[in-house]
Amino acid sequence: MCHSSGDKPAIRELYKKLRANGVKPWLDEEDLLPGQDWNLEIPRAVRKSDVVIVCISHESVNKAGYIQKEIKLALDVADEQPEGSIFIIPLKLEECDVPERLSRWQWANLFDENGFERLMKALKARSDELGIAIGQYNDNKKIHENNNYHLDENGVSYKIDYTPRRMYIPKDHKQNQQNLTYRACLVAQLVHGKSNHDYRLRIENKSAIEARDITVLLDGKPILEHPAVPQGIGGEIRQVGPWSYFQYVLAISFQTHPPFEVNITWTDDSGEPGSYRTTITL
């Protein structure tokens, strides 16, 4: 989130709200570690981001300094994105003018009644472009009353809502697997998309515990370095929430086709590392 330091109170609230809705925003005061060089880390974070929210206010519009440098960097990275992609989202924190260099993109007004909802719609549209998930646990009673649940081999029932890309589990379900209660549990599978050549590597968290520091190796290589993963489409996913999943787009061809060996490692609140290994094929 590009923002002016004078807007920190509003940005902190936005940060909390985004995280509560399954988004992983990057905020300097939360994600920069003591001793890190922010002149290096902030540009690196912009380049790694799937989307950049430029927070606009009277403060940021009229202030010279690093905020203008951040916006320029975001514009440079936006020029590298495929045409029509949602990468920069101007977000007005208050009624103010949108800078001319950002006016080509439709903005959202956070101060409007449905402002945050419109922002989330844009983020979900971007996640669909990239084939990744915005995961969020939800114990909505109407969902639990729906009997259309699936039973997997571990006896855990769940329902997948493919539109918002969220996985749900009944609130009163008794988990009979200790690792699902206290540990994150990631698994991988190859899923077929809408077209004949559309394949995704899906990583599911089949537990009520968030998984962090995730690494995915495909045939022993970091996932984004494997020739079956198109370059420039999304970034590496390092975190997935409870009962959620994310996906990597795969370009299946004669030269790059399954079987693939998948190795996943992660950490969770238990402090013990987790791992999963499988071979996927068509």
Helices and strands as residue ranges (DSSP letters): G 5-7, H 8-20, H 28-31, H 38-48, E 52-56, H 58-62, H 66-78, E 88-92, G 100-102, E 108-109, H 115-130, H 141-144, E 150-151, E 157-161, E 166-168, H 178-182, E 186-192, E 198-205, E 211-218, E 221-222, G 223-225, E 239-240, E 245-251, E 260-267, E 274-280
